[in-house]
Amino acid sequence: MLRLRATLLLASLVILWCDSRAHADTLLFANLSNAQENPPATPTASTGSPRPASFGTATFVLNNAMTAMTFSATIFNIDFTGTQTPDVNDNLIAAHIHAGPTVTPTTNGPVVWGFFGTPFNDNNPNDVVMTPFSTGVGGTISGKWDAL
């Protein structure tokens, strides 16, 4: 019985030790809007009349090794399927992230990660998941960038 207790105690300590490692993932959050376009975009319908501005939120998790980043974004007023509205001016045609050493909020920069449309970089493997809203216009998109 003493041997069993010692074994269970040792096993418990190993589990606690393994589970107590520090997690250093970097968590990022972004509010998305047309105002972030450069120049700021004023959305119009194909008839030229105003249409609702797209907006949303996104979360990103960069792993501790900085070799992979996952994301999940929820976007409103962008047609994810091309059939959520009759207007073609609100169709999702590209989604990507711009970055660079000289990029500021008022300048454009190169695309460093395309996860829908062109360029498409989420292919190692392709794990993008797009889920259109069942009602309304928009949806969620998630995936992972791999440095490999």
Number of C-alpha atoms within 10 A of each C-alpha: 6 7 8 9 10 11 12 12 12 12 12 12 12 12 11 11 10 10 10 9 8 8 9 10 14 12 13 11 13 11 12 17 16 15 13 12 14 12 11 11 12 13 16 15 14 13 9 9 8 11 16 13 16 19 16 18 15 17 15 19 17 18 15 13 8 12 11 14 18 16 18 19 19 20 22 21 20 24 25 23 17 16 11 20 16 12 15 13 18 24 19 16 14 12 15 16 11 12 13 11 6 8 12 10 9 11 10 15 16 11 14 14 18 18 24 17 12 13 14 15 18 17 14 11 11 13 13 18 13 17 14 20 17 9 8 13 21 25 21 18 20 18 20 24 22 15 9 6
